[in-house]
């Protein structure tokens, strides 16, 4: 059973990431509160995945800082990464290992004590209804099952910060429900969660605040009520309508 998390704030200040002459992130600043579920939305190619990969230390920023409390991801990468659980949009799993072998492998890399690791794996497999797949090869699992295994691997070390890039992509309805429940359980533990998704209903249901990124810039940050006001939308407008209005404005005024 996972213990309650110690609350951690994420601070991103003046973050820029260039690929030659291409500016993928342009002076991005965000503060994500301790224990907050924070949504990240944007069109394809807007900079979402680049922001997340920089946040978790896969990419090095051209300039700017990212801190978990006072721990700088660039200055203290090992310490910062030990606090993070990252689910990429297309997670890579070792398909030649069984589910149990893969999770044991990840747990040891994450330096989880053996006795705690065994219990954590057992509890997680039960929670995701994968107990009968513990000795099945990962490569033989369905896409939904693989996504569940990836989520378990993401949280085996009880991370204080979760970074989830499209966790619900191409999942069947039953699996989507179980993943949504899992996200909710992490929130209850006090984990700071950053959720990037094209599923706007999920973002609206789970995220307390939402940032919209377009062309590498943050277009807007607020809760759903605040975003509606920014978009001059109705008080009951769905996030999809708000998102389209705000990104259309950015396209019409890209220098803003």
Buried (B, 14 or more C-beta within 10 A) or exposed (E): EBEEBEBBBBBBEEBBBBEEEEBBBBBBEBEBBBBBBBBBBBBEEBBBBBBBBBBBBEBEBBEBBBBBBEBBBBEBBEEBBBBBBBBBBEBEBEEEBBBBBBBBEBBEEBEBEEEBBBBBBBEBBEBBEBEEBBEBBBEEBEEBBBBBBBBBBBBBBBBBBBBBBBBBBEBEEEBBEBBBEBBEEBBEBBBBBBBBBBBBEBBBBBBBBBBBBBBBBBBBBBEBEBBBEBBEBEEEBBBEBBBBBBBEBBEEEEEE
